[in-house]
Amino acid sequence: MSSLLWRKNPVYTLPRTSTTEMEVTSIRLERELKEKLKDLAKNQGYQALIRDILWNYVQQKSGEYRPQFSRNDIRASFSALARQEEYCALTGKIIQPHENMLLGLTSQGEMVPLSLDSLQD
């Protein structure tokens, strides 16, 4: 996925909907993908992880992006050039390919894309 959604936790968790309110959907996944999802999900369960991934994607594409980081989470930033479309981890603003940007180092040790104006007051 070219534009990852960055978050404080391994997965941004939306408020949980009761499973009785959900519709059953069947999806076919490659065995290797399913195993990797299970490994990433740990105690959360891979189906919940898939739901979180899908919700994050829908929010990002629909313009309902909600930042998962605050300026206080950024320990350092470095100048960079976007090689592909990215989304600012603080504002959700699209960073176009070949556009100047920042890479922010979070307190959790993750590198996240930042728009140039995202750290300004």
PyMOL commands that set and color helices and strands:
alter all, ss='L'
color gray80, all
select helices_A, chain A and resi 19-21+31-44+46-62+71-73
alter helices_A, ss='H'
color red, helices_A
select strands_A, chain A and resi 74-81+86-87+94-95+100-106+111-114
alter strands_A, ss='S'
color yellow, strands_A
deselect
rebuild
show_as cartoon
